[in-house]
Every structure is written in C-alpha cells, then in structure tokens.
Amino acid sequence: MENYLVHGYMPGSFLTAVLTNNLMGAVGSADSTNSERLPVIVGWIMNSLPSGSYGKYDLMQDWCRDKDGRRSEYVKRIEDRKVWNILCDDDNKINRGI
C-alpha cells in the first residue's frame, strides 16, 4: 500500500480490486488472511486514504500518474506531519529532561 500511495506503483490484484470497489475480485484474489480482514481493510481505506486515490480504476491510474499533483501533495503532507511529530517528540524529551 505504501508503494501505491507514495511511489505510485500499481498494487497487486487483491488491493487493486479493493481500491476499485470490485468485491468479487477482492474476494476471489484474497488469501486467507486478507479474506478474513477484508472489512477492516476496507474500513481503513475509507477512513485513512485521501479521496481521489480509490473508488474507480481511473482514479487509481490518475493517482499513480500523479495527475494534477495529487499524489505529490499527499506525500508532502505526510512528510510534513512526520517532521512535525519528530520535532514535537524532541521538544517533549527536552521539556522532560530526557
């Protein structure tokens, strides 16, 4: 999933089916672990992924191609948040005398 979201690599058949709302394809290509966790995976996608990165095959292709810079913008937000979390954690360590 990281390679898809960050680098724009097309995922395998299971994730492609999930990301494109292809229930039959997702169930048919899932291994036993993914089959059991399909509701959790779908919930995570709906609650965590940016709109425009899933829903239809064309949206996936646009995401991978970084159409309109949408993937680049997402990656920048993620990187900025990581840096901010590191800085906040360092400040907390300093404030606690660690």
NUKOL-92650 format. One record per residue: residue number from 1; residue in three letters; x, y, z of N, C-alpha, C in turn. Coordinates in pm, whole numbers. Layout:
N
NUM / ALA / X / Y / Z / X / Y / Z / X / Y / Z .
...
// end
This chain:
98
1 / MET / 83 / -118 / 0 / 0 / 0 / 0 / 88 / 125 / 0 .
2 / GLU / 198 / 122 / 74 / 288 / 237 / 76 / 344 / 265 / -63 .
3 / ASN / 382 / 160 / -134 / 435 / 181 / -269 / 332 / 244 / -361 .
4 / TYR / 207 / 209 / -343 / 100 / 269 / -422 / 80 / 415 / -382 .
5 / LEU / 62 / 439 / -253 / 30 / 574 / -206 / 144 / 672 / -227 .
6 / VAL / 265 / 630 / -198 / 379 / 722 / -200 / 450 / 724 / -335 .
7 / HIS / 470 / 608 / -392 / 553 / 599 / -513 / 472 / 584 / -642 .
8 / GLY / 343 / 555 / -630 / 258 / 543 / -748 / 269 / 412 / -821 .
9 / TYR / 311 / 305 / -750 / 316 / 173 / -812 / 178 / 109 / -803 .
10 / MET / 133 / 51 / -912 / 5 / -20 / -910 / 16 / -140 / -816 .
11 / PRO / -84 / -158 / -731 / -81 / -272 / -639 / -118 / -402 / -711 .
12 / GLY / -108 / -511 / -638 / -146 / -641 / -692 / -296 / -654 / -710 .
13 / SER / -336 / -773 / -750 / -477 / -794 / -786 / -572 / -774 / -668 .
14 / PHE / -535 / -817 / -550 / -625 / -802 / -435 / -648 / -655 / -402 .
15 / LEU / -541 / -581 / -382 / -557 / -439 / -348 / -618 / -359 / -461 .
16 / THR / -586 / -393 / -584 / -650 / -325 / -696 / -800 / -345 / -691 .
17 / ALA / -843 / -468 / -665 / -986 / -496 / -656 / -1049 / -421 / -540 .
18 / VAL / -983 / -418 / -426 / -1037 / -347 / -310 / -1046 / -197 / -338 .
19 / LEU / -940 / -140 / -392 / -935 / 3 / -417 / -1031 / 49 / -526 .
20 / THR / -1075 / -44 / -610 / -1167 / -8 / -718 / -1309 / -57 / -690 .
21 / ASN / -1336 / -92 / -565 / -1470 / -136 / -524 / -1519 / -259 / -600 .
22 / ASN / -1426 / -349 / -630 / -1459 / -473 / -700 / -1464 / -585 / -597 .
23 / LEU / -1580 / -603 / -535 / -1594 / -701 / -427 / -1565 / -843 / -475 .
24 / MET / -1619 / -881 / -589 / -1596 / -1016 / -640 / -1447 / -1040 / -666 .
25 / GLY / -1381 / -942 / -724 / -1238 / -954 / -750 / -1157 / -960 / -622 .
26 / ALA / -1196 / -880 / -522 / -1125 / -879 / -395 / -1138 / -1014 / -324 .
27 / VAL / -1259 / -1064 / -316 / -1281 / -1194 / -251 / -1211 / -1305 / -329 .
28 / GLY / -1219 / -1299 / -460 / -1159 / -1402 / -543 / -1007 / -1403 / -542 .
29 / SER / -944 / -1290 / -515 / -798 / -1285 / -518 / -736 / -1278 / -379 .
30 / ALA / -817 / -1277 / -275 / -765 / -1266 / -139 / -711 / -1399 / -90 .
31 / ASP / -600 / -1391 / -16 / -554 / -1510 / 55 / -639 / -1523 / 182 .
32 / SER / -615 / -1625 / 262 / -700 / -1650 / 379 / -694 / -1535 / 481 .
33 / THR / -577 / -1476 / 498 / -564 / -1365 / 594 / -640 / -1242 / 546 .
34 / ASN / -619 / -1203 / 420 / -688 / -1086 / 366 / -838 / -1109 / 356 .
35 / SER / -878 / -1231 / 329 / -1020 / -1263 / 323 / -1086 / -1239 / 458 .
36 / GLU / -1021 / -1281 / 565 / -1074 / -1260 / 700 / -1075 / -1113 / 738 .
37 / ARG / -979 / -1038 / 691 / -964 / -898 / 732 / -1020 / -797 / 633 .
38 / LEU / -1090 / -845 / 532 / -1141 / -756 / 428 / -1223 / -639 / 484 .
39 / PRO / -1315 / -662 / 578 / -1389 / -547 / 633 / -1299 / -444 / 701 .
40 / VAL / -1197 / -490 / 770 / -1104 / -398 / 837 / -1023 / -320 / 734 .
41 / ILE / -978 / -387 / 630 / -901 / -322 / 524 / -985 / -215 / 455 .
42 / VAL / -1108 / -250 / 423 / -1197 / -153 / 356 / -1224 / -34 / 448 .
43 / GLY / -1248 / -60 / 576 / -1271 / 49 / 671 / -1151 / 141 / 681 .
44 / TRP / -1030 / 82 / 685 / -908 / 163 / 693 / -893 / 250 / 569 .
45 / ILE / -920 / 191 / 453 / -910 / 267 / 328 / -1005 / 385 / 330 .
46 / MET / -1129 / 359 / 368 / -1230 / 466 / 368 / -1197 / 577 / 468 .
47 / ASN / -1135 / 541 / 580 / -1106 / 638 / 685 / -968 / 701 / 676 .
48 / SER / -879 / 643 / 599 / -740 / 688 / 602 / -687 / 741 / 469 .
49 / LEU / -734 / 687 / 360 / -680 / 727 / 231 / -747 / 855 / 181 .
50 / PRO / -671 / 935 / 110 / -731 / 1057 / 54 / -829 / 1026 / -57 .
51 / SER / -934 / 1106 / -63 / -1027 / 1087 / -174 / -950 / 1112 / -304 .
52 / GLY / -990 / 1043 / -404 / -919 / 1053 / -531 / -812 / 948 / -547 .
53 / SER / -785 / 870 / -442 / -685 / 764 / -453 / -750 / 626 / -463 .
54 / TYR / -881 / 620 / -452 / -951 / 492 / -462 / -1094 / 516 / -507 .
55 / GLY / -1161 / 408 / -543 / -1301 / 416 / -582 / -1327 / 362 / -721 .
56 / LYS / -1245 / 400 / -815 / -1257 / 354 / -953 / -1118 / 331 / -1010 .
57 / TYR / -1111 / 246 / -1112 / -982 / 216 / -1173 / -917 / 341 / -1231 .
58 / ASP / -996 / 427 / -1292 / -941 / 551 / -1349 / -877 / 638 / -1241 .
59 / LEU / -939 / 641 / -1123 / -880 / 719 / -1012 / -746 / 661 / -970 .
60 / MET / -738 / 527 / -968 / -610 / 463 / -934 / -502 / 500 / -1036 .
61 / GLN / -537 / 494 / -1162 / -440 / 529 / -1266 / -396 / 675 / -1253 .
62 / ASP / -492 / 762 / -1229 / -458 / 903 / -1211 / -367 / 922 / -1090 .
63 / TRP / -393 / 848 / -983 / -311 / 857 / -862 / -167 / 814 / -894 .
64 / CYS / -154 / 702 / -963 / -21 / 652 / -997 / 53 / 747 / -1091 .
65 / ARG / -18 / 810 / -1181 / 42 / 905 / -1274 / 65 / 1042 / -1210 .
66 / ASP / 15 / 1058 / -1088 / 25 / 1185 / -1014 / -45 / 1297 / -1090 .
67 / LYS / -162 / 1264 / -1146 / -240 / 1363 / -1219 / -272 / 1481 / -1129 .
68 / ASP / -249 / 1599 / -1177 / -274 / 1723 / -1103 / -191 / 1734 / -975 .
69 / GLY / -87 / 1652 / -962 / -2 / 1658 / -844 / -66 / 1608 / -716 .
70 / ARG / -176 / 1533 / -728 / -249 / 1490 / -607 / -168 / 1395 / -521 .
71 / ARG / -94 / 1302 / -583 / -11 / 1211 / -504 / 105 / 1287 / -441 .
72 / SER / 168 / 1376 / -516 / 279 / 1455 / -462 / 235 / 1539 / -343 .
73 / GLU / 117 / 1597 / -352 / 63 / 1677 / -242 / 39 / 1591 / -119 .
74 / TYR / -14 / 1472 / -139 / -36 / 1378 / -28 / 97 / 1342 / 38 .
75 / VAL / 196 / 1309 / -42 / 327 / 1272 / 11 / 388 / 1388 / 89 .
76 / LYS / 375 / 1508 / 40 / 427 / 1625 / 110 / 359 / 1642 / 246 .
77 / ARG / 226 / 1626 / 249 / 155 / 1637 / 377 / 201 / 1531 / 476 .
78 / ILE / 220 / 1409 / 429 / 266 / 1300 / 515 / 407 / 1330 / 567 .
79 / GLU / 495 / 1374 / 480 / 632 / 1406 / 522 / 633 / 1521 / 622 .
80 / ASP / 554 / 1625 / 595 / 546 / 1738 / 687 / 496 / 1694 / 824 .
81 / ARG / 396 / 1606 / 826 / 342 / 1556 / 953 / 447 / 1474 / 1028 .
82 / LYS / 525 / 1392 / 956 / 631 / 1314 / 1019 / 735 / 1406 / 1083 .
83 / VAL / 776 / 1508 / 1010 / 874 / 1602 / 1063 / 818 / 1671 / 1186 .
84 / TRP / 695 / 1716 / 1177 / 632 / 1783 / 1291 / 627 / 1690 / 1413 .
85 / ASN / 590 / 1564 / 1392 / 584 / 1469 / 1504 / 722 / 1446 / 1565 .
86 / ILE / 824 / 1441 / 1481 / 960 / 1424 / 1533 / 1000 / 1546 / 1614 .
87 / LEU / 973 / 1663 / 1560 / 1007 / 1786 / 1633 / 931 / 1795 / 1765 .
88 / CYS / 805 / 1761 / 1763 / 726 / 1765 / 1886 / 777 / 1665 / 1987 .
89 / ASP / 814 / 1547 / 1940 / 867 / 1446 / 2029 / 1000 / 1491 / 2088 .
90 / ASP / 1087 / 1553 / 2008 / 1214 / 1605 / 2058 / 1189 / 1716 / 2161 .
91 / ASP / 1093 / 1804 / 2135 / 1061 / 1908 / 2231 / 1012 / 1848 / 2361 .
92 / ASN / 931 / 1745 / 2353 / 881 / 1681 / 2474 / 993 / 1617 / 2553 .
93 / LYS / 1089 / 1556 / 2484 / 1202 / 1496 / 2552 / 1286 / 1603 / 2623 .
94 / ILE / 1306 / 1715 / 2554 / 1382 / 1825 / 2614 / 1308 / 1880 / 2736 .
95 / ASN / 1178 / 1901 / 2721 / 1099 / 1953 / 2832 / 1094 / 1859 / 2951 .
96 / ARG / 1105 / 1729 / 2926 / 1102 / 1631 / 3034 / 1241 / 1601 / 3086 .
97 / GLY / 1343 / 1662 / 3025 / 1480 / 1642 / 3070 / 1539 / 1511 / 3023 .
98 / ILE / 1488 / 1459 / 2914 / 1540 / 1331 / 2863 / 1650 / 1358 / 2764 .
// end
